[in-house]
Amino acid sequence: MCLKVWFTNLFNTFAVFHSVNQCIMSHKKKAMIPLFCDAEVCWFRGGLKTAGLLIITNYMHTPLVVGLYPYAATHPDDLGFKKGEKMVVLGEQGDWWKARSVATQKEGFIPSNYVAQVDTMETEDWFFKDITRKDAERQLLAPANKPGSYLIRESETSKGNYSLSIRDADSAGMDSVKHYKIRKLDNGGFYISPKISFPDISSMIKHYHSKHTDGLCRKLESPCVKPKAQRPWDKDAWEISKDSIKMVKKLGAGQFGEVWMAYYNNTTKVAVKTLKPGTMTVEAFLDEANVMKTLHHDRLVRLYAVITKTQPIYIITEFMANGSLLDFLKSEDGCNLQLPKLIDFSAQIAEGMAYIEKKNYIHRDLRAANVLVSESLLCKIADFGLARAIEDDEYSAREGTKFPIKWTAPEAINYGSFTIKSDMWSFGVLIYEIITYGKIPYPGMTKGEVMSSVQRGYRMPQPDNCPTELYDIMLSCWKHKPEDRPTFDYVQSVLDDFYTSTETQYQQQ
């Protein structure tokens, strides 16, 4: 009798495995992860079980995540949660995941960048995933951080390894960032200095938080302040209703419209650019906007949605707290920036333009007024491609009161030849704006004088506080022949390493 029961259970086991496998394979086609199958099988971390039978398997488990930030549901099919709340992921669909709360058993969609898998370093305040060494320095040198701020990041050069980055300051008060490789022991431990090792990185952080530096430049004080994750844009929300936008504060106005800080559905802070009627046709705008929305990079302002059914046209983008780079450079905070930060601004913009270059796209109106600055002093390029859609006789390839002559390459002015190389000319002028804290290029010269002088070979002289090496980059941007100008990829590499090329990237222990 016992043998019969044993064989019955064994048969049921194979039946369950077959049913589970069929369920998994069918869900794989939909790129969804199932919580329950048609079989009477219950999933849990590390295995599955049926009535009276436990089957341990690592074939698949349902991801369990934890909230990194609180999230308030904005739609009936959303799932709101608190920081630290655990959820089971039912399916992954781009930026939005279907999930079930462990505590409330409610189901709904959650923003994937608001959560992390439990029992991983991603849940730690000090861990920064997918961040480069250069961006780690930018984050640590942001105004919200102080000497002793730190972060752990994945190594760029050694996959599977980690680095510790610390903000330091010398006796003169000059801030810098020091980097330390975290090395692995054969037994699975970690160390920075051979003098002491740790079973895990959390233990290492706790040790260096104490009075012990053990070879580090200083004691660890507090994790680097993380910018709050931006809520992903609503699924399929491209052409939206004007009723969903609440205008809050007018930020500025230009020749083609106004810029406002606003809220979408009363929850998401956005920037809204309104275009004066007649600025461009809806068809021309949508042609450009449909391309612009496909461009995604950390150095480009994200285009979220549009409103084109009524006039004026609304362009909905991510909100940048410090406004345009031009205005910021002229502000009290901007005027106090040191030369390394000004060069870093140039490097960030070159990075964004290198992406546009790689995508075979053109900006056409690159200048400080069309670059925005975040709260943590990160630059993002805005209004890429819009110049082509503008219907204005004076915003064309000839002199006029509105056309940005002082930023435009000679071949674009004379022949309407806009290319990535004419963008490079504009970038050289943008560097001038940055290094002079927002001064107007070609000071004291009219647009007509600029056009004729540039044609004769005149180039702006080296600004007072501009290093010769930086001025050489500006002159290379202003080569008469477009093909003689450098690529953005090359210029980015030079600017990124402007101060670090002669320094040791990692501290020796």
N, C-alpha and C positions, 0 to 999 in steps of 0.2 A: 504493500500500500504506500509506504514511504517512497519507494522507488518510482511509483506511478506519479505521485505528487511532484517529485523532483523533475521527472521528464516533462510534466505539464508546465511547471515553472520555466524550465529551459526553453520549451517551445514558445511560451508567452514572451520570454526575453527576446528571442529572435524576431518575433512578430512586432514587438515594440520598436526594436532597432530599425526594422524595415519601414515601419510607419513614420518614425521620426526622420529617417533618411529621405523618404519621399517628401515630407513636409519641408525639410530644409532645402532640398533641391528646388522645389517649386517656389519657395520664397526667395531664393538666390536670384531667380530670374527677375524679380521685382526689386532687387537690392534692398530688401527689407529683412529684418531679423525678427523671427516669431517669438512670442512669449508662450503661446500654447499651440499645440497641434491638434488634429482631429482625434488622434489616439489619446487615451486617458493617461497623459504624461504630464508631469509637473516639472518645470525647469527650475533649477536653483544653481548658485555659483559652484561650478566644479562637477555637475552631474545632473541626473534626472532620476525620477522614481515613479513607479506605478503602485497600484494598491498591493501591498504586501511584498514589494520587491524594490530593491535599491540598485541602480545601475550606475556605477562610477565611470564617467567618461570625460575626456578632455576634448571631445570632438567639437563641442561648441558650448558657449554659455551666453546668457543674456547679459549685456553690459549693465553695470550698476554705476551710476554717476552721482555726484554731489554738487549742490549749488555753490558757485563761487561768489555770486552776488544775488541779492533778492530780485525777483522778477514779478511784476504785477501783470496779470493777464489783461490783454487789451481787446481780445476777440473771444467769442463764445467757444471756439475750438482750441483756445490756448490753455496751458496749465501754468498757473501761478505757483511760485515756490519761494521759500525763505533761504537765506544763506545757510549752508550746512545741511539742508534737506536732501535726503537720498531719493533717487528715482531709478526705475528700471526703464531702459531704452527699448522701445518696441519696434522702432524703425528709423532709419536715417534718410532724410530727404534734403540734401544741400545744407543750407544754414539752419533749417528747422528740423527738429527731431520729434517723433511721436514718443511719449513717455508716460509712465504711470508712477505716481507718488507712492512710496512705500508706506508713508504715514497715513495718507488719506484715501489711497486706492483710486483717486481721481485720475483720469487720463486726459491728455491734450498735447499740443505742440509746445516745445520749449526752444529758446535760442541756444544753438549748440555751443556758442562761445561764452555762455554764462555758466557752463558746467565743466567738470573734469571727472575722469574715471577715478573711483575710490581707490585708496591705498596706492596712489602714485604721487610722484613729486609735483605734478601739476596742481595739486590741491594746496601746496605750500605757498605762502606769500612771497617767499624769496626766490621761487623758481620762475624763470622767464623762458618759455618755450619758443623755438623758432626765431631767435634774435641773434643778429650778427655781433661781432666784437665792436664794430663801429656804432651800431645802434645801442649796444649796452652802455657805451660811453656817453652817448647823447641822453639816454634815460637817466643815468646817474648824475650827470652834470646839470640836469634840469633844476629850476629854482626850488622845487619842493624838497630836494634832497640836500643832505649836509655831509661833511666828511665823516667817514665810518659807515655810510650807506653802502649796501652791497647787494649782489644778486648771484644766483647760480644759473648758468646757461649751458646749453649743449655745445660741444666743441665744433667749430666750423671745419677744422682740418682732420679731426680724428673721430670718425663716426662711433657713437656709443660711449664716448667719454664726455667729461664735463669740465667747465672752467669756473673759477671764482673771480668776480670783478668787484673791486672796492674803490670807492671815491676817497681820495687822499688830498692833503693840502700841505704845502711846504711852509717854512717859517715866514715867508713873505705873504702868505695867504693865497697863493696861486693854486687853484684846484687842478687835479689830474685824476686819471683812473689807472689803477694797477690791476694786472691780470695774472692769475695763478692757475697753472694746470693742476687738475685733480687726477691723481694717478691711481690705478687699481693694483691691488695685491693679487697674487695667485689664488689666495684663499677667499677672495671676494671682498676684502676690506678696501679702504680708501686712505690716501694720504696726500698732503701737499709737501710737507717737510719729512724727510726720512726719519727724523727723530721721533715722530709720533704718528700712529695710524688709528683708524676708527672703523667700526663694523659697518657703518652706513654714513651717508652724507648728513643726515639730520644730527647725528652725534657730533660730527665735525663742526657743524654750525654752532651747536650749543657750547662746545669747547672754546671756539674762537670768540664767542660772545662774552666769555669770562675775561678775567684780567690777563689771560695768556695770549700773547701774539705769536709766539713760537715761529718767528721768521716772517710773519706778515708785516705789512707797512704800518698797520694800526689795528686796534681791537674792533671787531664788528659791532656796530651800534644798532642799526635798524634796517629792515629790508627796503630796497628801492621802492619808491611809491609807484604803484602800477596805474596807468591810465585806465579808467573804467571802460570795460568792453562796450563797444557801441552795439545797441540792439540791432540785429539784422533787419533789413527792410522787409515789409510784409510780402508774403508770397504773391507773385503775379500782380503786384500793385505798381503799374507803370503809368498809365493815364488815369489820374485820380481826380476826385471831385474837389472843387474849390471849397466846398463846405467842410472838408476834412482838414483844411489849413487855417490856423488861427494866428494872424499877424500880431506880434508882440512889440517889437522895437525896430525902428528904422535905423539901419547901420550906415547907410550911405546912398549916394545917388551919382549917376554918371550920365553920359550923353545918350545912352540907349535904355536907361531904366533905373530902378532902385533895387537895393539889397536890404532884406529884412531878416531879423531873427524871428522864428515862428515855431509853432508846435503842430505836428501831424497827429491827428486823432487825440489831441490833448495829452500825449504821452512822450513823443519823440521830438527832441529839439532839433530843428533843421535850419538851414539858410534858404531863403527864397529870393531868387532874382526875378524881377518883373521886367519884361521887355516892352518898351513903348510901342503902341500900334504903328505898323508900317516899318518897323525895324527890319523885319524879315518875314517871309511867307511861312505859314505853318508847314508847308511841304518841305521847304528848304531847311527849316529848323529840324524837323523830324528826321530828315535824311542824315544830318550830322549827329543828332542826339542818339539815334539808333546805333551809330558806330561808337559814340562816346561811352555809352552804357556798357559796352563790352570790354572797355579798358579798365582793368583792376590792378592797382599797384599802391603800395603804402605811401608813395610820393605824389599821387594824383588824388584830387578831391573827388569823392565818390558821387556820381550822379544817381539819385534815387528815383525820381519820378518827374513827370511833366503835367502841366495843365494847358491844353491847346484848344479845347472846345469853346472857350470864351476868351475875349481880349481883356487885359493883356495876357500874353503867354507867361506862365510861371515855370521856372526851372527850380526843382527841389534838390538840394545837395546836402551833404553832411555839414554840420556847423563847426566852425573853427574859432575858438574863443578870442584869439588875438587879432583877428581881422587880417587885412592885407599886409603883406610884407612892407610895402611902401609906408603905410601909416605907422606900423610898428617900429620901423627904423627911426622914425621922427619922434617917437614917444620917449618919455623919460626912461623907461626900461630899455628901449632900443638904443638910445644914445649911450648907455652905460656898458654896452656889450664890448668885449675885448676882441682883438683881431682874430684869434683862433675860432671864435664862434661865428664871426662874419664869413670866414673861409668855409666853415662847416655848413652854413646856409647855402653857399654856392655849391658845395659838394652834394647836398641833398637835392637841390634843383637839378643838377647834372644827372643824378641818379634817376629822377623821374623822366627827364628828357631822353636818357639812354633807353628806357623802356619804350617810350613813344617812337624812338628811332628804330628799335628792334621790331616794332609792330608796323613799320612802314607808314607811320602817321605823321602829320605835321601840325604844329601848334598855330603858327601864323601871327600870334600876338603875344610873344613872351616878354614880359616886363614885370617889375616888382609889384605893380598894381594888380597883376593877375596871378600872384602867388599868395597863399594864405598861410597863417601861422597858428599852431595849436597852443594850448595852455602850457605844454611841456617843451615849447620852442621847436617843434617839428614843422618843416615846410611841406606844403602840398601845392601842386600846380593846378590852377583852375582855368576855366574858359577855353580849354584846348579845342580847337576846331571851329569855334563859333564865328570867328572873323569871316570865314568863307560864306556863311549863310546870311551875313548882314547885307541889306540892300540900302546902300548909302553911297551916292556918287563921290563923296569926299572920303569915304573909307575904301578907296580903291587905289590902284597903283599909280597915283599921281599926287602932287602936292595939294594939300587942302588943310583947312583949319582943324579938322578932326583926326586926320590920319596920323598914326604915330610914326612920323618920318624919322625921328631921332633914334628909333629902335630898329628901323627896317633896313635890310641889306640893299645895296645899290641895284642889283639885278631884279629885286622884287619891286623897287620903286620904278625903274625904267621899263621893265618888260613884263611885270606881273608874274615873275618866276619865283614862286614860293616853294621851297624845298626844306628838308631838314638842315641843309647848309645855310639857308637864310635864317632859320631858327638859331643856328650857332652864332651868327653875327649878332642877333638880338641878345643872346646869352652873354656875349662880351660886354654889351651895354648894361645888362642887368648886374653884372659883377661891379661895374662902375657905380651903379646905384647903391649896391650893398656896402661897398668899401667907403663910400662918402656919406653913409647914413641917410640915404634918400634924396640926395641932391639931383636936380634936373640935369640930364646929360647935355653936353655942349653948352655950358653956361655962357650966357650973353650973346648967343648966336640965334638968329631966326631959322625957321625951317628951310627957307630958300638958301641961306648961307651954308647951312649944314649940307644940303644936297650938293651944291657946287663945290664946296671945300672937300668933301669926301671923294667926289669924282676926281679931284686933282691929287688925291693921295693923302690928304690930311687925316690924322687920327688923334683922338683925345690924348693929351699928355698924361704922364704917370701921376696919379693923385699923391698927395703928401705922405699919407700913412700906408701907402700900398707897397708891399714887398716887390722887388724886381721880378721874382719868379712868378708872382701873380700877374703882374703887368705883362709879362711875356705871354701868358695864357690869353689875356685880353687881346693882344696884338695878333695872336694866331687865329683868334675868332674873326678878326677884321681883315684877313687876307682878301685881296681883290678878287681872285679866282675862287669860286665856291669849292672846287675840288681840292684846293690847298688848305682848306680849313679842317681842323681835327674832327674826330667823331666824339659824340657825347660819352660813349663808353670809355674812350681814352681820357678825356678830361675828368670824368668822375674818378678814375683810378689815381690820377695825379693829385686831385684836390683831397681825396680821402686820405692820402698818405703825405699830405703837405708837411705835417709836423712829426709823423710817426716813422717816416722812412729811415731815419737815422737813429731811431730808438729801438730798444729790445721790446718786442711785443709782449713777452711773458717774463715775469720776474723769476730769476734763478734762485733755486733753494739749495 
